[in-house]
Structures are given as C-alpha cells and as structure tokens.
Amino acid sequence: MRNSDYTYDYFLEAFDKAKQTASDLTESVSEEVFLQKPAEDKWCMGEILSHLIEAGNEYKSQIRKALDKPDDRLAKGTGPFTPNFAFRWFIGQVSPENRRKLPTVSSFKPVQAEQISKQKVLNDFLKLQDELIHFLKKAKLEGLDLNRVRSWNPVLKIVPMSLTAFFGVLEAHQRRHFEQMEELRERFNQ
C-alpha cells in the first residue's frame, strides 16, 4: 500500500490483521523465548509488543480527542485519504521498508522484560487494536474525512496531525515491529 491512498477499510483490515499477527507471534513461542533478548541493549519480543502498546496508547488518546469534538466540528468526506507530505515521509520512516534504526521517544519506551507477562501484554495489545477499530468504525459510519479531522501530535505537541496520519503511522509502525518479532521467533524458537 502506498501511504497516499488509505481507506477506512484498509485501516480496519490492517488493525484486525495486527490482532492475528500479534496472537500468532506471541502464542507460537514459550514465555522464555518471548522474553529472550538478542543482546543486552536490544528488545525481546515482549518489549517490542510493549513498545507498540505505549506508542499506540499515546496516539489513541489524541485520536479520541479528535473524535470527541462536537459533531458540527468534525469534517465530513470520503476516501481515499492522503496524509500531508511530512507525514507520508514519516510513515515511510517507521515502516518495515526502512531498515535504519530509529531512536525511541522516551514516552514510547517499553516496560522492562522482567515486568512483562506474555498473556497480559498480548491482551493489552489486542485491546488497543479493538479501540482503534472502534474509532475507525465510528469515523466510517459518520462519514468523517480522515484528512481534515485533526488532533495534536503526541510527541511534537505543537504539530497538528490528521487522523489519516495517526492511523497510517500506527499501522506502518506495527508492521515494522512485527517483522522484528518474527526475526526473533525464528532465531530463538528452535
């Protein structure tokens, strides 16, 4: 998918698929493998999933704020939806096609491996996806223009973001980290 022609259904399918992917990756390994780090300064599968939850929850709170506005302030429109140039670039940076290591924002840091329960972190991730799906269904039902309904970037608080950008960043970021989890599963699940 090019990050310039998103639809409600694309996002709905992507977040539903993320639930299945996270479940498959998590349930196919033991707790020991799930928490095994490839190196002291690298994340284990559990920390990666925890990171996705931390980042997702930050984005989710801003999405909720955007959708909690009075109905007459929520722009209507239909897709496909396209984030602005800056966020198309950023989506490319957090997608799996970009192999460069990126710094982690401190508020997105995962819970330490020693504090992670495989089932709890999976349940929290699945709950996050369900909430994102709920927001998208609401937007689709109300015919909201994902390009024109905006909130503030959770990291750069003075930068407005469209819902298209919020959902696009989350979707690409999750795919990127699922690839990392898959690599760890293959490496340690012998």
C-alpha positions as CSV (number, residue, x, y, z in Angstrom):
1,M,0.0,0.0,0.0
2,R,1.3,3.4,-0.9
3,N,0.9,5.7,2.0
4,S,-1.1,8.2,-0.1
5,D,-4.3,6.3,-0.7
6,Y,-5.7,5.0,2.6
7,T,-9.3,4.0,3.1
8,Y,-11.4,3.1,6.1
9,D,-11.4,-0.5,5.0
10,Y,-7.7,-0.6,4.6
11,F,-7.1,0.5,8.1
12,L,-9.9,-1.7,9.5
13,E,-8.4,-4.7,7.8
14,A,-4.8,-3.7,8.9
15,F,-5.7,-3.4,12.6
16,D,-7.7,-6.6,12.5
17,K,-4.8,-8.4,10.9
18,A,-2.5,-6.9,13.5
19,K,-4.5,-8.7,16.2
20,Q,-4.0,-12.0,14.4
21,T,-0.3,-11.4,13.7
22,A,0.4,-10.5,17.3
23,S,-1.5,-13.5,18.6
24,D,0.3,-15.9,16.2
25,L,3.7,-14.5,17.1
26,T,3.1,-14.5,20.8
27,E,1.3,-17.8,21.1
28,S,3.8,-19.7,19.0
29,V,6.7,-19.2,21.5
30,S,7.3,-20.0,25.1
31,E,7.4,-17.3,27.8
32,E,11.2,-17.8,27.9
33,V,11.6,-17.2,24.1
34,F,9.1,-14.3,24.3
35,L,11.3,-12.6,26.9
36,Q,14.7,-13.6,25.4
37,K,16.8,-10.6,24.3
38,P,19.1,-10.9,21.3
39,A,21.6,-8.6,23.1
40,E,21.6,-6.7,26.4
41,D,20.8,-3.4,24.6
42,K,18.1,-4.9,22.3
43,W,14.5,-5.6,22.9
44,C,12.9,-9.0,23.3
45,M,9.6,-9.9,21.7
46,G,7.7,-8.8,24.8
47,E,9.4,-5.5,24.9
48,I,8.6,-4.9,21.3
49,L,4.9,-5.6,21.8
50,S,5.0,-3.4,25.0
51,H,6.6,-0.6,22.9
52,L,3.7,-0.8,20.4
53,I,1.2,-0.5,23.2
54,E,3.0,2.5,24.8
55,A,3.2,4.3,21.4
56,G,-0.3,3.2,20.4
57,N,-1.8,4.5,23.7
58,E,-0.2,7.9,23.2
59,Y,-1.7,8.1,19.7
60,K,-5.0,6.7,20.8
61,S,-5.5,9.5,23.4
62,Q,-5.1,12.1,20.6
63,I,-7.4,10.2,18.2
64,R,-10.0,10.2,21.0
65,K,-9.7,13.9,21.5
66,A,-10.1,14.5,17.7
67,L,-13.3,12.4,17.7
68,D,-14.7,13.9,20.9
69,K,-15.3,17.2,19.2
70,P,-18.9,18.4,18.6
71,D,-20.4,16.8,15.5
72,D,-20.5,20.1,13.6
73,R,-16.8,20.4,14.0
74,L,-16.0,17.0,12.5
75,A,-15.4,17.4,8.8
76,K,-17.2,15.0,6.5
77,G,-15.8,13.4,3.4
78,T,-14.9,10.1,1.8
79,G,-11.6,8.5,0.9
80,P,-9.2,7.6,-0.3
81,F,-7.3,9.7,2.3
82,T,-3.8,11.0,2.0
83,P,-1.6,12.4,4.8
84,N,0.4,15.5,4.1
85,F,3.9,15.3,2.7
86,A,5.7,15.4,6.1
87,F,3.6,12.6,7.5
88,R,3.9,10.5,4.3
89,W,7.7,10.8,4.8
90,F,7.4,9.9,8.5
91,I,5.2,6.9,7.7
92,G,7.9,5.7,5.4
93,Q,10.5,6.1,8.1
94,V,8.6,3.9,10.6
95,S,7.5,1.3,8.0
96,P,9.3,-2.1,7.6
97,E,10.8,-1.0,4.2
98,N,13.1,1.4,6.1
99,R,15.8,-0.7,7.7
100,R,17.5,2.1,9.5
101,K,17.5,2.0,13.3
102,L,15.3,4.9,14.7
103,P,15.6,6.4,18.2
104,T,12.7,5.7,20.6
105,V,10.8,8.5,22.1
106,S,11.0,8.2,25.9
107,S,7.3,8.0,26.3
108,F,7.2,5.1,23.9
109,K,9.8,3.0,25.8
110,P,8.6,-0.5,26.7
111,V,8.0,-2.0,30.1
112,Q,11.2,-3.9,31.1
113,A,11.2,-7.6,30.2
114,E,11.3,-8.6,33.8
115,Q,7.9,-7.0,34.4
116,I,6.2,-8.4,31.3
117,S,3.7,-11.2,31.3
118,K,3.2,-12.7,27.9
119,Q,-0.5,-13.1,28.2
120,K,-1.1,-9.6,29.7
121,V,1.0,-7.8,27.1
122,L,-0.9,-9.7,24.3
123,N,-4.3,-8.8,25.9
124,D,-3.3,-5.2,26.2
125,F,-2.2,-5.1,22.5
126,L,-5.5,-6.8,21.4
127,K,-7.5,-4.3,23.4
128,L,-5.6,-1.4,21.8
129,Q,-6.4,-2.7,18.3
130,D,-10.1,-3.1,19.2
131,E,-10.1,0.5,20.3
132,L,-8.5,1.7,17.1
133,I,-11.0,-0.4,15.1
134,H,-13.9,1.2,17.1
135,F,-12.6,4.7,16.3
136,L,-12.4,3.7,12.6
137,K,-15.9,2.2,12.5
138,K,-17.2,5.4,14.1
139,A,-15.4,7.5,11.5
140,K,-16.7,5.4,8.7
141,L,-20.3,5.3,10.0
142,E,-20.3,9.1,10.4
143,G,-18.5,9.7,7.0
144,L,-15.7,11.6,8.6
145,D,-12.9,13.0,6.5
146,L,-9.8,11.4,8.0
147,N,-7.6,14.1,6.3
148,R,-9.5,17.0,7.9
149,V,-10.3,15.7,11.4
150,R,-7.2,16.6,13.4
151,S,-5.5,16.5,16.8
152,W,-2.1,17.2,18.1
153,N,1.0,15.0,17.6
154,P,1.7,13.2,20.9
155,V,5.4,13.8,20.6
156,L,5.7,17.3,18.9
157,K,2.7,18.8,20.7
158,I,2.6,21.9,18.5
159,V,2.2,19.9,15.3
160,P,-1.3,19.0,14.2
161,M,-1.9,15.6,12.7
162,S,-4.8,14.3,10.6
163,L,-6.5,11.0,11.6
164,T,-5.1,9.6,8.3
165,A,-1.6,10.4,9.6
166,F,-2.4,8.9,13.1
167,F,-3.7,5.6,11.7
168,G,-1.0,5.5,8.9
169,V,1.8,5.9,11.4
170,L,0.4,3.3,13.8
171,E,-0.2,0.7,11.0
172,A,3.2,1.1,9.5
173,H,5.0,1.1,12.8
174,Q,3.3,-2.1,13.9
175,R,4.2,-3.9,10.6
176,R,7.8,-2.8,11.2
177,H,8.0,-4.3,14.7
178,F,6.1,-7.4,13.7
179,E,9.0,-8.2,11.3
180,Q,11.4,-7.8,14.2
181,M,9.3,-10.1,16.3
182,E,9.3,-12.7,13.5
183,E,13.1,-12.5,13.2
184,L,13.4,-13.1,17.0
185,R,10.9,-16.0,16.9
186,E,12.9,-17.6,14.1
187,R,16.2,-17.0,15.9
188,F,15.2,-18.3,19.3
189,N,12.4,-20.8,18.7
190,Q,14.5,-23.8,17.7
